[in-house]
Amino acid sequence: MLSSLVPEDDPPFLIRPLRRSDLTAALAIQAESYPSFLQEDEAAFASRLDVAASYCLAATRDGKLFAYLLAHGWPSGSPPPIGAVLPRNPTNEVLYIHDLAVSACGRGSGIGRDLVARAFGLAARDGLQAAELIAVEGAADYWRSLGFVEAAPSESLAAEVAGYGASARWMTHEIRSAPTG
């Protein structure tokens, strides 16, 4: 997919499935984007690619990874803990957006919105009607700009969300509509 959002002087980018061969570059982007307590090791990161309903995507420019989205089918209202190695066949009730990271060279390009829109389309094709995520490190405003809304979590879910940091927020979005922005 070529994006119309790339400035004319920038080469076009391609969105494709995230692969195991992308792990080294993806882990470097993760390290650039998140504090250490939110970073996952290679086994946990790779397990998101192995979930049967994986919607993990890569954005590349000139063959180099510059952004990724970790998203997969998951049981509603039960985000996996940071660092958990996921089972291959969880119940697929919602699209769970685990991580969106864009390297410094890709920020402001609109690629995050494009990755989320592509995942929404794939999930809708597979019958998922809602997306859930935990916004971390002050990213709730970004997710609101894509149409996500903050939802009041149950007491047990609030405890899980708190494990993602003091500013973490539980957010949801209906998949019937594409992310805005």
C-alpha positions as CSV (number, residue, x, y, z in Angstrom):
1,M,0.0,0.0,0.0
2,L,1.4,3.4,-0.9
3,S,0.3,6.2,1.2
4,S,-0.9,9.5,-0.2
5,L,0.3,11.1,3.1
6,V,4.0,10.8,2.3
7,P,5.5,14.2,1.2
8,E,6.5,14.2,-2.4
9,D,10.3,14.3,-1.5
10,D,10.0,11.2,0.6
11,P,10.0,7.8,-1.0
12,P,6.7,5.8,-0.7
13,F,6.3,3.3,2.0
14,L,4.9,-0.2,2.0
15,I,2.6,-1.8,4.6
16,R,2.9,-5.6,4.9
17,P,2.7,-8.3,7.5
18,L,5.3,-8.0,10.2
19,R,7.7,-11.0,10.0
20,R,10.2,-12.7,12.3
21,S,12.9,-11.4,10.1
22,D,11.8,-7.9,11.2
23,L,12.4,-8.6,14.9
24,T,15.8,-7.0,15.3
25,A,14.7,-3.8,13.7
26,A,11.4,-3.8,15.5
27,L,13.0,-4.4,18.9
28,A,15.3,-1.4,18.1
29,I,12.3,0.8,17.4
30,Q,10.6,-0.5,20.6
31,A,13.7,0.5,22.6
32,E,13.7,4.0,20.9
33,S,10.0,4.5,21.7
34,Y,9.3,3.1,25.2
35,P,10.8,3.2,28.7
36,S,12.5,-0.1,29.7
37,F,9.5,-1.2,31.9
38,L,7.3,-1.3,28.8
39,Q,9.8,-3.1,26.6
40,E,9.3,-6.8,25.8
41,D,11.9,-9.4,25.1
42,E,12.2,-11.1,21.8
43,A,10.2,-14.2,22.9
44,A,7.2,-12.1,24.1
45,F,7.4,-9.8,21.0
46,A,7.6,-12.8,18.6
47,S,4.7,-14.6,20.2
48,R,2.4,-11.8,19.0
49,L,3.3,-12.7,15.4
50,D,2.4,-16.3,16.1
51,V,-1.1,-15.7,17.4
52,A,-3.5,-17.4,14.9
53,A,-5.4,-14.1,14.4
54,S,-2.4,-11.9,14.0
55,Y,-2.8,-8.4,12.5
56,C,0.8,-7.4,13.1
57,L,2.0,-5.1,10.4
58,A,5.2,-3.5,9.2
59,A,5.8,-0.2,7.5
60,T,9.0,-0.2,5.4
61,R,10.6,2.4,3.2
62,D,13.3,1.3,0.8
63,G,13.1,-2.1,2.4
64,K,13.8,-0.8,5.9
65,L,11.4,-1.1,8.8
66,F,10.4,2.3,10.3
67,A,7.2,1.5,12.0
68,Y,5.2,-1.5,13.3
69,L,1.9,-2.4,14.8
70,L,1.4,-5.4,17.1
71,A,-2.3,-6.3,17.0
72,H,-4.1,-9.6,17.3
73,G,-7.4,-11.2,18.1
74,W,-7.9,-11.5,21.9
75,P,-10.6,-12.0,24.6
76,S,-12.4,-8.8,25.4
77,G,-11.4,-6.8,28.5
78,S,-8.3,-8.9,29.3
79,P,-5.1,-7.4,28.0
80,P,-2.1,-9.6,28.2
81,P,0.5,-8.6,30.8
82,I,3.7,-6.9,29.6
83,G,6.2,-9.5,28.6
84,A,3.8,-12.4,28.4
85,V,4.4,-15.0,25.8
86,L,0.9,-15.4,24.2
87,P,-0.8,-18.6,23.4
88,R,-1.3,-19.4,19.7
89,N,-5.1,-19.7,19.8
90,P,-6.7,-17.3,22.2
91,T,-10.4,-16.5,22.0
92,N,-10.9,-13.8,19.3
93,E,-13.5,-11.4,20.6
94,V,-11.8,-8.1,19.8
95,L,-8.8,-6.7,17.9
96,Y,-6.3,-6.0,20.7
97,I,-3.8,-3.3,19.7
98,H,-0.8,-4.2,21.8
99,D,1.8,-1.8,20.4
100,L,2.3,0.9,17.8
101,A,5.7,2.3,17.4
102,V,7.2,4.6,14.8
103,S,10.9,5.4,14.5
104,A,12.0,9.0,14.7
105,C,12.4,9.2,10.9
106,G,8.7,8.2,10.4
107,R,7.0,10.4,13.0
108,G,4.5,12.9,11.5
109,S,4.1,10.9,8.3
110,G,0.6,9.5,9.2
111,I,1.9,5.9,9.1
112,G,0.5,5.1,12.6
113,R,-3.0,6.0,11.3
114,D,-2.4,3.9,8.1
115,L,-1.3,0.9,10.1
116,V,-4.3,1.0,12.4
117,A,-6.7,1.5,9.5
118,R,-5.2,-1.5,7.7
119,A,-5.5,-3.7,10.9
120,F,-9.1,-2.5,11.3
121,G,-9.9,-3.6,7.7
122,L,-8.3,-7.0,8.2
123,A,-10.1,-7.5,11.6
124,A,-13.5,-6.4,10.1
125,R,-13.0,-8.9,7.3
126,D,-12.6,-11.6,10.0
127,G,-15.8,-10.5,11.8
128,L,-14.2,-8.6,14.7
129,Q,-16.4,-5.6,15.6
130,A,-14.4,-3.8,18.3
131,A,-10.8,-2.8,19.2
132,E,-9.2,-2.4,22.6
133,L,-5.9,-1.0,23.8
134,I,-4.0,0.4,26.7
135,A,-2.7,3.9,25.8
136,V,0.6,4.4,27.6
137,E,3.1,7.2,28.2
138,G,0.6,10.0,27.4
139,A,-0.6,8.5,24.1
140,A,-4.4,8.7,25.0
141,D,-4.7,11.9,23.0
142,Y,-3.2,10.3,19.9
143,W,-5.6,7.4,20.2
144,R,-8.6,9.8,20.7
145,S,-7.6,11.5,17.5
146,L,-8.1,8.1,15.8
147,G,-11.6,7.8,17.3
148,F,-10.8,5.7,20.4
149,V,-12.6,6.5,23.6
150,E,-11.6,6.0,27.2
151,A,-13.7,3.4,28.8
152,A,-14.2,2.8,32.5
153,P,-12.4,-0.5,33.3
154,S,-13.7,-3.0,35.9
155,E,-11.8,-3.1,39.2
156,S,-9.7,-6.1,38.0
157,L,-9.1,-4.6,34.6
158,A,-8.0,-1.3,36.2
159,A,-5.4,-3.2,38.2
160,E,-4.0,-4.7,34.9
161,V,-4.0,-1.3,33.2
162,A,-2.1,0.2,36.2
163,G,0.7,-2.3,35.4
164,Y,1.3,-0.3,32.2
165,G,2.2,2.9,34.1
166,A,0.4,5.7,36.0
167,S,-0.7,7.5,32.8
168,A,-2.1,4.3,31.2
169,R,-5.7,4.5,29.9
170,W,-8.1,1.7,28.8
171,M,-9.6,2.6,25.4
172,T,-12.0,1.1,22.9
173,H,-13.2,1.7,19.3
174,E,-15.9,0.2,17.2
175,I,-14.5,-1.4,14.1
176,R,-17.5,-0.5,11.9
177,S,-15.8,2.8,11.3
178,A,-12.2,3.4,10.3
179,P,-10.0,5.4,12.5
180,T,-10.3,9.2,11.9
181,G,-7.7,11.8,11.8
